[in-house]
Amino acid sequence: MPHDPLKQTKHSHILLRLQLVAVLLFLFWLLAYGTIVYPKYFHFGFLGLCLAGVLFLLGPFVGFFLYFPTTFFLLGIPLPGLPFSLNQVMGVLFVLSWLNWFFRGRVQFPRGWLVFWMTVLFIYFIINALAAEDFKAGVNHLRYLAIYFFIALALASILQRKKNYHTIFVIIMLFTMASAFLGAFELTTGMDILTKSESKWMGRIRINGAAPNSIVYAYQLLFAFPFGYYLFCESKSFGGRFLALGCSIFLTIIALFTFNRQTILLVSLTYILAAVLFKNRYSKIFLFLVITLGLLLSPVIINQIWKRLQTIGSLERDRSLALRIDGIKVGQEIIKRHPLMGIGLGAYSKVWSKYIPMGKTRTIHYYKSEKRYPDMGYNQLLCEGGLIGFFLGVSFYFLLLFYLLRARKAALISGQRDVTNIFNALLMGHIIFLLSSAIQDTFLYVSTWIMFGIILSTLGMNFSGGEGKERDVSDGAVALPQGAS
C-alpha cells in the first residue's frame, strides 16, 4: 500500500491536538479541585487557565487585541499579591493564543540574517541581564525582554496576508485613539486620572495618558501614525479612508499638546515623511488638510509651540538638557569601568549614582538618592549593554533601516502599490524610532518589539500580484536586499 505523507501528517496533527486537549482537561480538573479545597492559592491559576484556554481557541489576533491595551502602561499594571504585572500575564497569554495557529500549521517563521541578528541580540542580553550589577533588576528586565522577543517572533509568523496587516494596524489605531481621547480629557479638564502627574507648562497640565511622562506618551501616539496613514491610503471605502486620516491627524494634535520640544520636531518630520514616502494623490490631500488645519489653529497652537521651542537655551536655563548631558557623562564613566558588557540590563536605575564623575556634572549629582533612568536609548545600550550590546543593538537597528529602504525601492519598481505602502509605513515608523532613541530609552518599549516583529514579517509575505495570484514579495518581481531576505 503506497505511503501517503500528507495523510500521516494530518493524523499526527489530530493526535497532537487530542493529547493537548487531554492535558488541558486534566489541568482544568486539578485547578478546579484545588480552588475548592485551597481557594487562597489556586483561584488565580484556575482563572488563568480558563482565560488561556479561551484565547487559545480564539487565536492570536484576539490575544493581541487583549494584550495591546496593556502596553500603554509602561510601569506595569500590578496584580495584588503576585510577583508579576498584568502586562506580563497578557503578553504570555498572547503567545499562548498564537499556539492555536502554530499547532494548526498556519504560522510561517521568517528566515534570514535579520532574524539571526535579533536572536543573537536577545541571547546576548540574557547573559548580560544575568550578570547585571543588580541581579534582581536584571532578572526583572529579562522577563520583559523574553516576552517581547517571543511577541516579535509570534507577530512575524502570522502576518502573511494583507488582511492580517490591516487587522493589526486597526487594533493599534483603535487603542491608541482611546489613549489620545484620555489625553484630550486631561487637557480639557486639567485632571490626570491614571498617573496623577503634576507636571505643567505655562499653567497647563502636561498630558501623559497612562505613560510615566509626557515624552513617552507623545511617542506612543506617534507610533500609531504610520499605520493610520497606511489605512488612509489603502482603505476601500471613502468613509474608512478619511476616518483613518482624521484619527491620524488627531493623534499628532494631542501629541503636540504635550509641549515637548522633540515632539514638535518629530510631528513636523512625520508630516514630511508621509508626504514624501506615500507618493499618491491622497498625500496631496493630506498636505492640504494639514496646511489648512495649521492656518486655522495657528492663533492658538502655533504661538504656544513657538514659545516652547524658544525655551531651548543654555544649560543654566535648561534643566532637561543639562540632565541628559550629565547622563551621557555618567555613561562615559560606566564604559570606562565596564567597557565590554556594561553594568547589565536594568541595573542603571539602581547603581547610576556610583558612576557620577566628580566635578564634571552640572545637575544630576543633586538627585543621587533618586531612581533615574538612562533617558536616551543609545546611552542605555552603551551603559547597560557595554560596547558589545551597543554594537549588536545599533547594527540591528540600521540593518532594519537598510532592508526597508531596499525593499521599498524594489516594491516601487515592481509597481505593487499595497506592498510599497506597507514598506512606507514601516520605514516611517522605524525612522521615528531611530530618532526617538536619541532622547528615550526605547529598547524595552514593547512597541519597539512589535515594530521589529511587523518588519520581520515582511521577509516572506505574500500579496496579490498583477494577475490576482498570491505572490511572495521576495521573488523576481520584488527582489529583497541580499542578506536580509
N, C-alpha and C positions, 0 to 999 in steps of 0.2 A: 504493500500500500504506500503511495507516494507521501513524502513528508511535507506538511503544509506549515511553514514558519509563521505565517500571519495568524492562522488559527491557534497555533501553540501560544503565540504572544498574547492573543485575546484571552485565552484560558488562564494564562499566568496573571494577567491584569485582574480578571474576575476573582481568582483565588486570593490575590493580594488584598483586594477590597473586602472580601469576606473576612479575612484574618484581621484587618484593621477594624471592621465593624465589631468583631468579637472582642477585641481588646478594649474598644471604647465602651461597649456594653458592660464589660467586667469592671472597668474603672468607674463607670456611672453607678453601678450597683454598690461598689466598695465605698465610694464617697457619699452616696445616699445613706448607706448604713452608718457610716462614720458621723454624718451630720446629725442623725437621730441620737446616737449614743454620746458623741462628743461635739456638740454644736459649736463650741468656742473655737475648736481647732480645724474643723472640716468644712464649715459652711462656705468660706471663700473659695476653697478648692472645688467644691461642688458647683457653685455658680460659675466659676471659671471654666470648668469642663463643659458645662451646658452651653455657655457662650461660644467656646471654641468649637463645639460640635455644630452649632447653628452657622457660624461663619464658615466652617469647612464646607458645609453643604451649599452655602450661598455663593462662595467663590471669592477670588482676590479683589475684584472691584468693589464689592460690598465691604470687604475688610479694609481696603484703602479709604473708602468713604467714611468709615467709622474712626479710622486712625488719624487721618489728616487734620481734623479739628484740634487734636491734642498738641499738634506741632507748634501751634501759636504760643503755647505756654512753655517757653524755653527753660524756665526754672523748674518745670515739672509740676504735676498735679499730685500732691501727696495722698497716699491712702492710709488712713488711721491704723496704726499698729502693724504696718507692713514695711519691709525694708526697700520697697521699690515704688515707683510712681505709676500713675495711670497711663502716662505716655509710654513707658516701657511695656506695660501689660498689653496695650493696644497695638504696639509695634510687633510684639511676639504673636498676637492673635492675627495680625495681617499676614505674617509669614505662614501661620497655620492655615489660614484661608487659602493661601497660594498653593498649599499641598493638594487641594482639590484638583487643580489643573495639572499639577505635577504627576499625580497618580493616574490621571486620565490621558497622559501623554500630550497635553496641549501646550506645554511650555517649550520654548526654543532658546537655549542659552547662547548668548553672544560669545564669539571667539575672536582672538586676535591680541595684538600687543597691548592695546588699551586695557583689556580685561586683565591680562597678566600683570601689567604695571599697577593697577588698582589693588590686585591681590597682594602683590609684594608690599605695597604701601600699608595695607591692612596688617599683614603678618609682622612687618617691622614695628608698627605701633602697638601690637600685642606685647612684643618683647619689651618695647620701650616703657609701656604702662606698668608692666610687672616689675620693672627695675626703677620705677619712679622714686624720687627722693621722699615723697609722701605716698606710701604704698596704698593706703586706704583710698586716697583721692585717685590714684592711678587705676585701681580696680573699678571704682565707680564710673570713671570715664570710659574704661574699657567695655563695660556693659553697654553703654550707649553706642560706642563705635561698632561693636559686634552687631547690634540690632540694625544700625544704619547701613552697614556693609551688606547684610543679607536683604534688607529692604531694597537697596540699589540693584542687587542681582535679581531679586524677585520681579521688580518692575521691568528690568531689562529683558526678562524672559517672557513676559506676557503681552508686550506691545508689538505685535506683528502686523497689525492691520490698522488702517486709517481710523476706523470707528473706535478702536481701543485708545488711540491718542486723543480723540475727541472726548471720550469718556473721562480720561484722567484730567484733561485740561478743564473740562466743565466742573469736575469736583474741586480742583484747585481754585478756580474762579469763584465758585459758589461760597466756599467758606472764607475766602479772602474778602469777598464782598461783605459777609457778615462781620468780619473783623473791622472793615472800613466803616460800616454803619455804627459799630461800637465807638470808633474814633470820632465820628460825626456827633454822636450823642455826647461824648465827653467835651467836644469843642463847644457845643451849643449850651450845655448845662453847667460846665465847669466842674463836673463830678467825675472822679476817677474810680470806677466801680471795683475793678479787679485788683489793681496793684497799689491803690491809694498813694500814688505819686504826688508830690507837692511841687514838682519842678515847673517853673513858669518862665515865660519870656514876654516882656512888655505887658505884664498884667494878665496874660492869657495862659491857661494851663497847657503844658506841652503834652499833647495826647500820646498815649503809648499802648492802647488796647490791652492785650494780655501779655505784651512783651515787657522785659525788665526795664527798658528805657525807650525814648522816642526814636533813637537812631536805628535800633533793631526793628522797631515797629515799621518805620518807613521802608526798610529793606524788605520786610515781609510783604508789604503791599506791592512794591516794585517787582518782586519775584514773580508775581502772577501776571504782570502786564504783558509780557511777550505771548503768553498763552491766550489771554483775552484778545490780543490783536490778531493772532492766528485765527481764532474763531470768527473774528470780524471779517477776515479775508476769505475764509473757507465755508462759512455757514451757507446753507442752501436757501433759506428764507430771508426775505428782506427784514422782517421783524427781528429774527435771531441775529442777523448781521449787525444791525445798529444797536441792539441791546448789548451785544458784546463790546461794541465800540464805546457806548455810554458808560458801561461798567469799567472799562479800561481807563478812560479819562477820569472817572470819579476816583479811582484808586490813586492816581497821581495827584489829584487835587487834595485829597485827605493827607497824602504823604507830604505835600508842601506845607500843610498846616502844622507839621511837627517843628517847623522853623529850624531845621538842621541845615547848616551851610552846604554840607556834602550832598544832602538830599536834593537841594535846589539844583546843584550842578548835575547830579545823576538823572533827575527828571528831564532836564534840558537835553542831555545826551541821549536819553531813552527816546524822546520825540524825534531827534535827528536820526537815530538808528532805524526807527520804524519807517521813516520816510525814505531813507536811503536803501535799506535792505529789501523791503517789500515794494518792488517796482511794479505797481499796478495802479489802476485808476482809483482804487479805494484809498491809497496812500495820499493822493491829491485831496480827496475828500477829507481825510484825517487832518492834513495840514491846514486846510481851510477852516475846519471846525476849531482846531487848536488856536489859530491866529484870531478867529472871531471871538472865541471864549476869552482869550487873553486880553483882547481890547475891552470887552465888556466888564471883566473883573479887575482891570488894571487899577482903577481908583482904590480898590480895597486890598487886593493881594500884592500887586507889583510893588507898591510902596512899602509894604511890610517886608517883602523879600529883599528889596534893596537895602533897607535898614539892617536886616540880618547879615547880609553879605558885607556891609561896611564894618561889622564887628571884627573882621579878620584884621589882626594888628600885631603888635609886639607881644613878646612873652609876658611883659609886665601886666598887660591888659587881658590876655587871652589864656585863661586857666586851662581850658580844654586842650589847646595846642601845647601848652607847657607840659601837661601831664603826659601827653603822647610822646613828646621828645624825651622826657625823663624815662618813659617806659622803654624807649629804644636804648638809652644808656644802661638801664638795668639789664636789658637783653644782651648788650655787649659784654657786660660783666659776667653774665651767666656763661656765655660762649667762651670767654677766657678760661673759666674754671672747668667747664664741661663741654669741650668742643664737639665731640663726635655725637653723643646721644642726648645732650641737654640734661634737663632736670626731670624729664619724664612727663608723659601726658597727664594733664590735670593738676600737676604739682605747683604751677606758678602761683595760684591764688593762696597757697599755703606757705610758701617759702620765699616769696619775692623780696621781702624786706631784708633778707640776709645778703642780698646782692646789690644793695644801693651803693653806688660808687661815692665814696666820701668826698664832699666838696664839689661835686660835678652836677648835681641836680638843683633845680630851682623850686620845685613844688612838692614832688612826690614824697620826699622824706618826712613831710608833716603828717602823712597818712600811714605810718608804719604799723599801726595797730589795726588797720582795716584790711578787709579782704579785697584785693584788687586783681584784675584780670589783664591779660596782655593787650586787649583792645584792638590790636592790629593782627590780622590773620597771618601775614608773613612773619611778623615778630613772634607770634605764637608757635609757628612751625620751627623757628630757629631756637627759641628758648626751651621749649618742651621736647622738641624732636632732635635738636642738635643739627649739625651740618648734614648728617645722613638723612634725617627726617625732612629737613628743608629742601634738600636736593630731590628726594623722592616726591614730595608733595608738589613743589613748584613745577618740576618737569612733567608730572602728570597733568597739572592744570593746563600747561601750554601745549602738551601733546593733544589734549582735547580741542584746544583752540585751532591748532594746525589741521586736525582731522575735520572739524566743522567747516573751516574755510575751503579745504579741498573738496569735501563732499558737496558743499553748496555750489561751488563752481561747476562740478560735474553734473549736478542736477539741473542747473541753469542751461548747460549745453544740451542736455537731453530733452529739454522742454517739458519736464514733468513739474507742473506748477505746484501741485499739492505737496510733493516731496520737497521742492525748493522752499516752500513756505514753512514746513516743519523745521528745516535747517535754519531758515531765517530766524524763527522764534528761539530756537536753541542757541544760535550764535549770539543773538541779542541778550538772552539771559546769562550766557556764560561771560560775556564782556562786562555786564553789570556786576557779576560775581567777582571777576578778577579785580575790578576797580574797588569794589566794596571791601575786599580782603585787605586793602591797604589801611582801612580805618575800623574794621570789625574783625573779631576772631571767629571767622566763618567756618573753620574746619569741622567743628562739631555741631553746626546747624543742620538739622535734619533736612531742610530744603536743599542744602548743598548736595547731600547724597541722593535725594530724589532727582535732582538735576543730573547727577552722574548716571543714575540708572536710566533715565529717559534718553540721554545722549548715547549710552552704550546700546540701547535697544535698536538704534538706527543702523548698527553694524550689519544687520541681516534682515531688515524689514522688507515686507512685500506690499507693493501697492499696484493699483491698476495702471497698466501701460496704455499706449495709444490704441491697441487693438481690443482693450477691455479685459485683457487677461492679467492674472496676477503675475507680478514680475519682481524679482529681487533687485533692489537698487544697486547692488554691488556687481551686477552683470555688466556686459559690454556697454549698455546704454548709459549707465551711470557708474563710472569707474571710481571707486573709493581710493584714497591715498594708500600707497604702499606702507605696510607695517601697521596700519590702523584697522584694516578690514580682515 
